[in-house]
Amino acid sequence: MTRSSKSTRPGKEAKPLPSRKQILDFIERSDQPAGKREIAKAFQLRGSDKIALKALLKDMADEGLIDSSPGRAFHKMGGIPKVTVLKIVEIDGNEAIGMPESWDAEGAPAPRLRVKERGRRAALAVGDRILARTEERGQGHIAFLMKKLAQGSEMMMGIVEKDERDRFWLKPVDRKIRRSTPISDLAEADVGNLVIAEPVGRGTQIKARVKEVLGDPFAPKSFSLIAIHKYGIPREFPSDVLDEAEKATKLKLSKDDREDLTHLPIVAIDPADARDHDDAIWAAPDDDAGNAGGFKAIVAIADVSFYVRSGSKVDKEAYKRGNSVYFPDRVVPMLPEALSTDVCSLKQGTDRAALVCHLKINAEGAVTSSRFTRAIVRLSGNIAYEDAQAAIDGKLDHPMKEPALEPLWACWKLLSEARDGREPLNLDLPEKRVVLDDQGRIAEIAVRERLDAHRLVEDYMIAANVAAAKMLESKKSPLIYRVHEIPSREKLIALKDYLKSFDISFAMGQVIKPSVFNRLIEQVGEAEILPLVMEQILRSQTQAYYGATNMGHFGLSLASYAHFTSPIRRYADLIVHRALVSACKLEQPKPENPDIPAKSGLSDDMAARLDIISEKISQLERRAMMAERETVDRYISAHLSSHVGEVLKCRITGVQNFGFFATVEELGGDGLVPVRTLGAERFDYDEQQQQLEGVDSGITYNVGQKIDLRLIEANPATGSLLFELPEGANHMPGRYERPRAGKKAKGKAKYIKGKRGRPGNIPHRNK
């Protein structure tokens, strides 16, 4: 139940509580820790108002908007509070390094703060918890120790190891934590087990007590569990949420309240292994006068808002998760399976509730009108992308080819022409996927084939997403946009400098549109550097996010864009569905079950805080992306662990002053080549050119360079790789010359012999 934004006092006019945004703004602006008392004073709240404020702050904490520090002060979730708890993760000389005990910033790693201790040293040790005051200094923060705190109960994950003195240690699986923790209670764990442990003790006496044995850390199922634990991704649904979801499945569909579309040959085209089906499509030539050569089309989306009502237990849990998280071996769903893989999933031959976007498309591929209805659909088929493509290509007899697929393809040709006309960003970078065998091990790292069937579904979904945004704008309804802003000047300057090294010019004064980058790609042509240039263009783009203010979608070259098509797995889409239900007056009769909230549209409370909801679900999206990426890294590291000692074909993906990162060609997985392994000479780091250069030999290592490297370490538990140059790789002085673009292309990179230099002394590491 949403708490009221007003409270009453006998004999006095009710004073409105501050909004969530006002509270967040005050916490951020406050020059001192902001607790309930300070917030109440700032907004002149007294008596029962303070009780209502306490309830509101609890709601905000439950929603992940604020977090509390010791002393009951609040700070914005994802930021560094002025007074906060740090956990000491390293001792660097006489200085301790701390990291926030709780961190939820959007797409950014937890910061490392140098702890300044005034007066007598407090003998801090790795694992200590401290209360610290933080100050912003330059581009970062430093922390001033206030006092040491009792050891918290934050759980630890690691691998059990035993040293030569038969002592047991917990080796961390997080590559950022460098030291192991002694184990005081092994419980049922054995050496080599992946375990979850509870820290006990304090200061230098901190130890780990094993609470749960997860098994073999190198078993494929463990890789996703490590990421789930590290990022705090909720894996189990509370029993009351499961009970409520089960009740929701009993809601009855009535053709009296919905448009009946069960007679149409609507189909879903999805990956062959898809477990849930959000969307389905249909198209046919438009026989209405005035639209000669045009089509009418339907994009039917699972009507999740009918089953998941605002303020319900399932809704709060979905908001807490933000999205489904997809790992190679499992899916952590946003909604309980009774909804996500059953009643909300559009399946062949079964009546399902859908929110339907009706489109009219003219002969030029432009959407001339749209409307939204609640409907009942009965799919004629769930078709895999590959099968749909094979049917259209005449390689597979399929019963839905003539009634469904051929009209869909004919209509899509018009949509495709319209898309080409607006010139969205065209980065055709290969997408890799991990293919597992029956034992859950990597069978191969495959490049996902890009078919017309994929593009077809994408273009129908984009058309529906645009229609949803424009419909809500026309109704003056609040909504959550999918925003992709124009690249920043700083990133464009970096791109310009990078392209200059290939003799490619990039004018900074021009109006930046997606077509500008498309022309760059065309200029490079089929040269060897094409993937490198496209990757650098991708790096120059801003990160897409959700927002209540429309900033357009640069990459798609669209003025208004929202996510409407995946409400089973994205909370943003569920919000858009609710907004459409309210704006288009699609609310239905109150459910018979009194435990189910009456309205399925957008509540006033939710509409008032869409900016906060947008920020939160953007953070959760970043969390999912990082967890998914790290898990894939662990799978790749496990796959490469049997190739330690071998020389592999790699490509440099990043350069820093301490070395360079490289990925294995055709496979992926980034590993480090420390600068100390490059030889006896000193290497200078050029940040602008993203390059390391030997001061004597002139040898350079830069982003995009193809290079043979020896794999010397592959750690599946952390997903890390370590490389070195093969023997003799840099004994000859010289430099690496990049191939040029266009007509100047030289093909393969050249190694140009230098005039001076000395042989490098490459140390070998013990494995």
C-alpha positions in Angstrom: 0.0 0.0 0.0 1.4 3.4 -0.9 1.6 5.7 2.1 -0.2 9.0 1.8 1.8 12.1 1.0 -0.1 14.1 3.6 -0.6 13.8 7.3 -3.0 15.6 9.7 -2.6 17.3 13.0 -5.7 18.1 15.2 -6.7 21.7 14.8 -4.1 22.4 12.1 -4.1 22.3 8.4 -2.4 19.1 7.0 1.1 19.9 5.8 2.2 18.0 2.7 5.3 15.8 3.1 8.2 16.5 0.8 8.4 14.4 -2.4 11.0 11.7 -2.9 12.8 14.0 -5.2 12.8 16.9 -2.7 14.3 14.6 -0.1 17.0 13.3 -2.4 17.9 16.9 -3.4 18.1 17.9 0.2 20.4 15.0 1.1 22.7 15.7 -1.8 22.9 19.5 -1.0 23.3 19.1 2.8 26.8 20.0 4.1 26.3 17.7 7.1 24.9 14.2 7.6 21.1 14.3 6.9 19.1 12.1 9.2 15.4 12.0 9.9 15.7 14.9 12.3 17.5 17.1 9.8 15.1 16.3 7.1 12.1 17.1 9.3 13.6 20.4 10.4 14.4 21.4 6.8 10.8 20.8 5.7 9.2 22.2 9.0 7.5 18.9 9.9 6.2 18.3 13.4 4.2 15.8 15.4 2.5 13.2 13.3 4.2 14.6 10.2 7.4 13.0 11.5 5.7 9.7 11.8 4.6 9.9 8.1 8.2 11.0 7.2 9.6 8.0 8.9 7.3 5.7 6.9 8.2 7.6 3.7 12.0 7.2 4.4 11.4 3.5 5.0 9.7 3.2 1.6 12.5 5.0 -0.1 15.0 2.7 1.5 13.0 -0.4 0.5 12.9 1.0 -3.1 16.7 1.4 -3.1 16.6 5.2 -3.5 18.5 6.0 -0.3 20.7 4.1 2.1 21.5 4.8 5.7 24.9 5.3 7.3 25.7 4.8 11.0 24.2 7.6 13.0 20.9 7.2 11.0 22.0 9.6 8.3 20.8 9.0 4.8 22.5 9.4 1.4 21.5 8.8 -2.1 21.9 5.2 -3.2 24.9 5.0 -5.6 26.7 8.1 -4.3 29.5 8.5 -1.8 27.8 9.9 1.3 29.5 12.6 3.4 29.8 10.2 6.3 29.8 6.5 5.4 31.1 3.1 6.3 34.2 1.9 4.5 35.7 -1.5 4.4 39.5 -1.6 4.4 40.6 -3.7 1.4 44.4 -2.9 1.2 47.2 -1.4 3.2 49.5 0.6 0.9 52.6 1.5 2.8 51.3 3.4 5.9 48.0 4.2 4.3 44.8 2.2 4.3 42.6 1.9 1.2 38.9 1.6 1.8 35.9 0.9 -0.4 32.2 1.7 0.4 30.6 -1.2 2.2 27.5 -0.6 0.1 27.7 0.6 -3.5 25.1 0.8 -6.2 26.3 3.4 -8.7 25.2 3.4 -12.3 27.7 1.4 -14.3 30.7 2.5 -12.2 32.9 0.3 -10.1 33.1 1.0 -6.3 35.7 3.7 -5.7 38.9 3.2 -3.7 39.4 5.9 -1.1 42.7 6.7 0.7 42.0 6.9 4.4 43.7 9.8 6.3 44.2 9.1 10.0 44.6 12.1 12.2 46.5 11.7 15.4 47.8 8.3 16.5 47.5 5.6 13.9 44.5 3.3 14.5 46.3 0.2 13.3 43.8 -0.5 10.5 44.0 -3.9 8.9 42.4 -5.4 5.8 38.8 -6.3 6.6 38.3 -3.5 9.2 35.1 -1.5 9.0 35.4 2.2 9.7 33.2 5.3 9.9 34.7 8.0 7.8 34.0 11.5 6.6 34.6 11.9 2.8 35.7 14.9 0.8 35.9 15.4 -2.9 39.4 16.1 -4.1 40.1 16.6 -7.8 38.5 13.8 -9.7 38.0 11.5 -6.7 37.4 11.4 -2.9 39.5 10.9 0.2 38.3 9.6 3.6 39.1 10.9 7.1 38.8 8.2 9.8 36.3 9.0 12.5 36.2 5.7 14.4 36.6 1.9 13.9 33.4 -0.1 13.9 32.4 -3.5 15.0 32.7 -6.1 12.2 29.6 -6.4 10.2 27.9 -9.6 9.0 28.4 -9.1 5.3 28.9 -12.5 3.7 32.0 -13.4 1.8 32.5 -15.7 -1.2 35.7 -17.5 -1.9 37.6 -20.8 -2.4 38.9 -22.9 0.4 42.7 -23.3 0.3 45.2 -24.9 2.7 48.8 -23.7 3.2 51.9 -25.7 4.0 51.2 -25.4 7.7 47.8 -27.0 7.3 45.9 -23.7 7.9 42.8 -23.0 5.9 42.2 -19.8 4.0 39.4 -18.2 2.0 40.7 -17.0 -1.4 38.4 -14.3 -2.8 36.8 -14.7 -6.2 36.5 -11.0 -6.7 39.6 -9.9 -8.6 39.6 -6.5 -6.8 40.2 -8.2 -3.4 43.8 -9.2 -3.2 44.2 -11.0 0.1 42.9 -14.2 1.5 41.2 -14.5 4.9 42.0 -17.2 7.5 39.1 -19.6 8.1 38.1 -20.3 11.7 35.3 -22.7 11.0 35.4 -25.0 8.0 32.0 -26.6 8.6 31.5 -29.3 5.9 33.7 -27.6 3.3 36.7 -29.3 1.7 39.8 -27.8 0.1 38.9 -26.4 -3.3 35.2 -25.8 -2.5 33.5 -22.6 -3.4 31.8 -21.4 -0.2 29.9 -18.5 1.3 31.4 -17.4 4.7 30.5 -15.0 7.4 33.3 -12.7 8.7 33.9 -12.9 12.4 36.2 -11.0 14.7 37.6 -7.5 14.1 40.7 -5.7 13.0 43.7 -8.0 12.3 41.8 -10.9 14.0 39.1 -11.1 11.3 38.4 -14.7 10.2 35.8 -16.4 8.0 33.2 -18.9 9.2 31.9 -21.1 6.4 28.1 -20.9 6.2 27.3 -22.6 2.9 29.1 -24.9 0.6 28.4 -24.3 -3.1 30.7 -27.0 -4.5 33.3 -27.0 -7.2 34.2 -23.4 -8.1 35.2 -24.5 -11.6 31.8 -26.2 -12.2 30.0 -24.1 -14.8 27.0 -23.5 -12.6 29.3 -21.7 -10.1 30.3 -19.0 -12.5 26.9 -17.3 -12.5 26.5 -17.9 -8.8 29.6 -15.9 -8.2 28.2 -12.9 -10.1 24.8 -13.2 -8.4 26.4 -13.1 -5.0 28.9 -10.3 -5.9 26.2 -7.9 -7.3 23.5 -8.9 -4.8 21.1 -10.0 -7.4 17.9 -11.5 -5.8 17.8 -15.1 -6.8 14.9 -16.5 -4.8 11.3 -15.0 -4.6 9.8 -14.5 -1.1 7.0 -17.0 -0.4 4.4 -14.2 -0.2 5.4 -13.0 -3.7 5.1 -16.5 -5.1 1.7 -16.8 -3.4 0.4 -13.6 -4.8 1.7 -14.5 -8.3 -0.2 -17.7 -8.1 -3.4 -15.9 -7.2 -2.8 -13.5 -10.2 -2.7 -16.4 -12.6 -6.3 -17.1 -11.7 -7.5 -13.8 -13.1 -10.1 -14.5 -15.8 -9.9 -13.1 -19.4 -13.2 -11.9 -20.8 -13.8 -11.2 -24.5 -16.5 -8.8 -23.3 -13.7 -6.5 -22.1 -11.1 -7.2 -24.7 -10.7 -7.1 -28.5 -10.9 -10.6 -29.9 -7.9 -11.3 -32.2 -7.9 -15.1 -31.9 -8.8 -15.4 -35.5 -5.6 -13.8 -36.9 -2.5 -15.8 -37.7 -0.3 -14.0 -35.2 3.1 -15.5 -34.7 6.1 -15.1 -32.3 9.6 -15.2 -33.8 12.2 -15.8 -31.1 15.4 -17.6 -30.3 15.1 -21.3 -30.5 15.8 -21.7 -26.7 13.5 -18.8 -25.5 11.7 -19.6 -22.3 9.3 -16.6 -22.3 7.7 -14.9 -25.3 6.9 -11.2 -24.8 5.9 -10.3 -28.3 4.1 -11.5 -31.4 3.4 -9.9 -34.8 1.0 -10.0 -37.8 0.7 -8.0 -41.0 -1.6 -7.9 -44.0 -2.1 -5.6 -47.1 -4.3 -2.7 -46.2 -7.5 -2.7 -48.2 -8.6 0.7 -46.8 -9.0 3.4 -49.4 -6.2 6.0 -49.4 -3.4 3.5 -48.4 -2.7 1.8 -51.7 0.5 -0.4 -51.4 0.4 0.0 -47.6 -0.1 -2.5 -44.8 -1.8 -2.8 -41.5 0.2 -4.5 -38.8 -0.2 -5.7 -35.2 2.5 -5.9 -32.5 0.9 -7.9 -29.6 2.7 -7.7 -26.3 2.0 -9.8 -23.2 -0.3 -7.8 -21.0 1.8 -8.1 -17.8 0.1 -5.0 -16.3 -3.1 -7.0 -16.1 -1.5 -9.6 -13.8 1.1 -7.3 -12.0 -0.7 -4.4 -10.4 1.0 -1.3 -9.1 1.8 -1.5 -5.4 1.3 -5.3 -5.2 4.0 -7.6 -3.6 4.9 -8.9 -7.1 5.3 -5.4 -8.4 7.6 -4.3 -5.5 9.7 -7.4 -6.1 9.9 -6.7 -9.9 10.9 -3.1 -9.2 13.6 -4.4 -6.8 15.0 -6.5 -9.6 14.5 -4.1 -12.4 15.0 -6.6 -15.1 15.7 -10.3 -15.8 19.4 -11.3 -15.8 20.5 -13.7 -18.5 23.5 -16.0 -17.9 24.7 -18.8 -20.1 23.4 -21.4 -17.7 20.4 -19.8 -16.2 18.0 -16.9 -16.1 17.2 -14.9 -13.0 13.8 -13.6 -13.9 12.1 -10.3 -12.9 8.8 -12.1 -12.4 8.0 -15.5 -10.8 7.8 -18.3 -13.3 4.1 -18.7 -12.8 3.8 -15.4 -14.7 7.0 -15.1 -16.8 7.0 -18.6 -18.4 3.3 -19.3 -18.1 0.3 -17.0 -18.2 2.2 -13.9 -19.4 4.1 -15.9 -22.1 2.5 -15.8 -25.5 2.3 -19.5 -26.6 0.9 -21.2 -29.6 -2.7 -22.4 -29.4 -3.4 -20.8 -26.0 -5.6 -17.7 -25.3 -3.4 -15.0 -23.8 -4.0 -11.4 -22.6 -2.2 -8.9 -24.8 -1.7 -5.2 -25.1 -1.8 -4.6 -28.8 -0.4 -1.8 -31.0 -2.3 -1.5 -34.3 -0.2 0.2 -37.0 -1.0 1.6 -40.4 2.0 1.7 -42.7 2.0 3.5 -46.0 3.8 2.5 -49.2 6.9 4.6 -48.2 7.2 2.6 -44.9 6.0 5.5 -42.7 3.6 4.7 -39.8 0.7 7.0 -40.5 -1.5 6.1 -37.5 -1.5 3.8 -34.4 -3.9 2.8 -31.7 -3.7 0.6 -28.6 -6.2 -2.0 -27.3 -6.4 -4.7 -24.8 -7.0 -8.0 -26.6 -7.1 -11.8 -26.4 -4.7 -13.4 -28.9 -4.1 -17.1 -29.8 -0.8 -17.5 -31.5 -0.6 -19.6 -34.6 3.0 -20.4 -34.0 6.1 -19.9 -32.0 8.8 -19.9 -34.6 12.6 -19.8 -34.2 14.5 -17.1 -36.1 16.4 -19.7 -38.1 13.2 -21.5 -39.2 11.4 -18.3 -40.2 14.4 -17.3 -42.3 14.7 -20.8 -43.9 11.0 -20.8 -44.7 11.3 -17.4 -46.5 14.4 -18.5 -48.3 12.6 -21.6 -49.6 14.8 -24.0 -47.6 12.1 -25.2 -45.2 8.4 -26.1 -45.7 6.5 -24.3 -42.9 2.7 -24.1 -42.5 2.9 -20.4 -41.5 4.9 -19.3 -44.5 2.0 -18.1 -46.7 -0.6 -16.9 -44.1 1.9 -15.2 -41.7 5.5 -15.0 -42.8 5.2 -13.7 -46.3 2.9 -10.8 -45.4 5.3 -9.9 -42.5 8.3 -9.8 -44.8 6.4 -7.8 -47.4 5.5 -5.2 -44.8 8.9 -5.2 -43.3 10.5 -4.3 -46.6 8.6 -1.0 -46.4 9.7 -0.5 -42.7 13.3 -1.3 -43.7 13.3 1.4 -46.4 12.0 3.9 -44.0 14.7 3.0 -41.5 17.4 3.4 -44.1 16.0 6.8 -44.9 16.4 8.1 -41.4 20.0 6.6 -41.3 20.4 5.2 -37.7 23.8 4.3 -36.5 25.0 1.2 -38.4 27.5 -0.7 -36.3 27.4 -4.3 -37.5 29.8 -5.7 -34.8 29.7 -9.5 -34.3 27.9 -10.6 -31.2 29.4 -13.7 -29.4 27.4 -16.2 -27.4 28.5 -19.0 -25.1 27.2 -22.4 -26.2 27.1 -25.0 -23.4 27.2 -28.8 -23.7 25.0 -31.2 -21.7 27.4 -31.0 -18.7 27.1 -27.2 -18.7 30.7 -26.7 -20.1 31.6 -24.5 -23.0 31.1 -26.3 -26.2 32.0 -23.2 -28.3 32.0 -19.5 -28.4 29.9 -18.8 -31.4 29.3 -15.6 -33.4 25.5 -15.0 -33.4 24.4 -15.1 -37.0 22.6 -11.9 -38.1 19.6 -12.8 -40.2 16.9 -10.8 -41.9 14.5 -12.4 -39.4 16.3 -10.6 -36.6 16.1 -7.3 -38.4 12.4 -7.9 -39.2 11.4 -8.4 -35.6 13.6 -5.4 -34.5 11.9 -3.1 -36.9 8.4 -4.1 -35.9 9.4 -3.6 -32.2 11.0 -0.2 -32.9 7.8 0.9 -34.7 5.7 -0.2 -31.7 8.0 1.5 -29.3 7.9 4.8 -31.2 4.1 4.5 -31.4 3.8 4.0 -27.6 6.0 7.1 -26.9 4.1 9.3 -29.3 0.7 8.1 -28.1 1.6 8.9 -24.5 3.0 12.3 -25.5 -0.3 13.1 -27.4 -2.2 12.2 -24.2 0.0 14.4 -22.1 0.9 11.4 -20.0 4.0 10.9 -18.0 6.2 8.2 -19.3 9.7 6.6 -19.1 11.7 7.2 -22.2 14.6 5.2 -23.5 17.3 7.8 -23.9 20.5 7.8 -25.9 22.2 11.1 -26.0 24.6 12.6 -28.6 28.2 11.8 -27.9 30.1 14.2 -25.6 32.7 16.6 -27.0 35.4 14.8 -25.0 34.6 11.5 -26.6 34.4 13.0 -30.0 37.9 14.6 -29.5 39.2 11.2 -28.4 37.7 9.6 -31.6 39.2 12.3 -33.7 42.7 11.7 -32.3 42.3 7.9 -32.7 41.2 8.3 -36.4 44.0 10.6 -37.1 46.5 7.8 -36.5 44.9 6.0 -39.5 45.0 9.2 -41.6 41.2 9.5 -41.3 40.0 13.0 -40.8 37.0 13.9 -38.5 35.7 17.5 -38.5 34.6 18.7 -35.0 32.6 21.6 -36.3 29.9 19.5 -38.1 26.5 18.7 -36.9 26.8 15.2 -35.3 24.3 12.8 -36.5 24.4 9.0 -36.8 25.0 9.4 -40.5 28.3 11.1 -39.8 29.6 7.8 -38.3 28.0 5.8 -41.1 30.1 7.8 -43.6 33.2 7.1 -41.6 32.5 3.4 -41.8 31.9 3.6 -45.6 35.2 5.6 -45.9 37.1 2.7 -44.2 35.5 0.2 -46.6 36.7 -3.4 -46.2 40.1 -2.5 -44.8 41.6 -4.6 -42.0 41.0 -1.7 -39.6 37.2 -1.7 -40.1 36.4 -3.6 -36.9 38.8 -1.4 -35.0 37.2 1.8 -36.2 33.7 0.5 -35.5 34.7 -0.5 -32.0 36.1 3.0 -31.4 32.9 4.6 -32.7 31.0 2.4 -30.3 33.2 3.6 -27.4 32.5 7.2 -28.3 28.8 6.7 -27.8 27.0 7.5 -24.6 25.4 4.8 -22.5 21.6 4.5 -23.0 19.5 5.0 -20.0 15.9 5.4 -18.8 14.6 8.9 -18.1 11.3 10.8 -17.5 12.6 13.6 -19.7 12.8 13.1 -23.5 16.3 13.6 -24.8 15.8 11.5 -28.0 17.5 8.4 -29.1 20.6 9.3 -31.1 21.6 5.8 -32.2 18.2 5.0 -33.7 17.9 8.6 -35.0 14.5 9.0 -33.3 13.0 12.0 -31.6 10.8 10.0 -29.2 11.4 6.4 -28.1 10.1 4.2 -25.2 10.4 0.6 -24.3 7.1 -1.1 -24.7 7.8 -4.6 -26.1 9.3 -6.6 -23.2 7.3 -6.2 -20.0 8.1 -9.8 -18.8 11.8 -8.9 -18.4 12.0 -5.1 -18.1 10.3 -3.0 -15.5 10.5 0.1 -17.8 8.2 -1.6 -20.3 5.7 -2.5 -17.5 5.5 1.2 -16.6 4.9 2.2 -20.2 2.1 -0.4 -20.4 0.4 1.0 -17.2 0.7 4.5 -18.7 -1.0 3.3 -21.9 -3.8 1.6 -19.9 -4.5 4.9 -18.1 -4.0 7.3 -21.0 -6.0 5.2 -23.5 -8.7 4.4 -20.9 -8.2 0.7 -21.1 -8.9 -0.1 -17.4 -11.0 -3.1 -16.9 -13.5 -4.2 -14.2 -12.2 -4.7 -10.7 -10.9 -8.3 -10.1 -13.1 -10.6 -8.0 -10.1 -11.4 -5.7 -9.9 -8.7 -3.1 -6.2 -9.4 -2.6 -5.5 -8.1 -6.2 -5.3 -4.3 -6.5 -8.2 -2.9 -8.4 -6.4 -0.8 -11.0 -3.8 -2.0 -13.6 -3.0 1.5 -14.9 -0.4 4.0 -13.7 -1.0 5.2 -10.1 -0.7 8.8 -9.3 2.1 8.0 -6.8 4.1 6.2 -9.4 3.5 8.9 -12.0 4.9 11.5 -9.6 8.2 9.7 -9.2 9.0 8.4 -12.6 12.3 10.3 -12.6 13.4 8.4 -9.5 12.2 5.1 -10.9 14.0 5.7 -14.1 17.3 6.3 -12.3 16.9 3.2 -10.2 16.1 0.8 -13.1 18.9 2.3 -15.1 21.3 1.3 -12.3 19.8 -2.2 -12.1 20.3 -2.5 -15.9 24.0 -1.7 -15.5 24.2 -4.2 -12.7 22.8 -6.9 -14.9 25.1 -6.0 -17.7 28.2 -6.2 -15.5 27.1 -9.5 -13.9 26.4 -11.0 -17.3 29.7 -9.8 -18.8 31.8 -11.1 -15.8 30.1 -14.5 -16.0 31.0 -14.8 -19.7 34.5 -13.9 -18.8 34.6 -16.7 -16.2 33.3 -19.2 -18.8 35.9 -18.0 -21.3 38.7 -18.2 -18.7 37.6 -21.8 -17.8 37.6 -22.7 -21.5 41.2 -21.3 -21.9 42.6 -22.8 -18.7 43.6 -25.9 -20.7 45.6 -23.7 -23.1 47.9 -22.2 -20.5 51.4 -22.0 -22.0 50.2 -21.8 -25.6 50.7 -18.8 -27.9 47.4 -17.4 -29.0 46.4 -14.8 -31.6 45.2 -11.8 -29.8 44.3 -8.1 -30.3 45.0 -5.2 -28.0 41.8 -3.7 -26.6 43.1 -1.2 -24.1 46.4 0.5 -23.1 47.3 1.9 -19.7 50.6 3.0 -18.1 50.9 -0.4 -16.3 50.5 -2.5 -19.4 47.9 -3.4 -22.0 44.8 -5.5 -22.3 44.3 -8.0 -25.1 41.5 -10.3 -26.2 41.8 -13.7 -27.8 40.7 -13.4 -31.4 37.5 -15.2 -32.3 36.9 -16.0 -28.6 36.9 -13.0 -26.3 37.9 -12.5 -22.7 40.3 -9.7 -21.8 43.7 -10.4 -20.2 46.5 -8.2 -19.0 50.1 -8.0 -20.3 52.0 -6.1 -17.5 54.4 -3.5 -18.7 57.1 -5.2 -16.5 57.1 -8.2 -18.8 57.8 -6.1 -22.0 61.5 -6.1 -21.6 64.3 -4.1 -19.9 63.7 -0.8 -21.5 61.3 1.8 -20.2 57.9 2.3 -22.0 56.2 5.7 -22.1 52.4 5.9 -22.0 50.6 8.2 -24.4 47.0 8.5 -23.2 45.9 10.5 -26.3 47.2 7.9 -28.7 46.3 5.0 -26.4 49.8 3.7 -26.8 52.9 2.4 -25.0 56.2 3.2 -26.7 59.7 2.0 -25.9 62.0 4.9 -25.3 65.0 3.2 -26.9 63.5 0.8 -29.5 60.5 2.8 -30.6 58.4 -0.4 -30.3 54.7 0.6 -29.8 51.7 -1.2 -28.5 48.4 0.4 -29.3 44.6 -0.3 -29.4 43.6 -2.6 -32.3 47.1 -4.1 -32.8 47.1 -7.8 -33.6 49.7 -9.6 -31.6 50.7 -13.1 -30.6 50.8 -13.6 -26.8 51.5 -16.5 -24.5 48.8 -17.3 -22.0 50.4 -17.8 -18.6 47.4 -17.7 -16.3 43.6 -18.3 -16.6 41.6 -18.1 -13.4 38.0 -19.2 -13.9 37.0 -18.1 -10.4 37.8 -14.5 -11.1 37.5 -14.6 -14.9 41.0 -13.0 -15.3 43.7 -13.9 -17.9 47.3 -13.0 -17.8 49.6 -12.9 -20.9 53.2 -12.3 -21.8 55.1 -11.8 -25.0 56.4 -15.0 -26.5 60.2 -15.5 -26.4 62.0 -13.2 -28.7 58.8 -11.2 -29.6 60.4 -7.8 -28.9 64.1 -8.6 -29.2 64.3 -6.8 -32.6 64.0 -3.0 -32.2 61.3 -1.4 -34.3 57.8 -0.1 -34.2 54.3 -1.2 -35.2 52.8 0.7 -38.1 49.0 0.6 -38.4 47.4 -0.2 -41.8 45.7 2.8 -43.4 42.1 3.2 -44.5 40.6 3.6 -48.0 42.9 3.6 -51.0 46.0 3.9 -48.8 45.2 0.5 -47.1 48.4 -1.6 -46.9 46.6 -4.7 -45.7 48.5 -6.3 -42.8 50.4 -4.3 -40.2 54.1 -3.8 -40.8 57.0 -4.1 -38.4 59.5 -1.4 -39.3 63.1 -2.0 -38.3 64.5 0.8 -36.1 68.0 2.3 -35.9 68.6 1.8 -32.3 67.6 -0.3 -29.4 68.6 -3.3 -27.4 67.3 -6.8 -26.9 64.6 -7.1 -24.3 64.9 -9.3 -21.3 61.5 -11.0 -20.9 61.1 -12.7 -17.5 59.3 -15.9 -17.2 56.6 -16.4 -14.6 56.0 -19.6 -12.6 52.5 -20.9 -13.3 
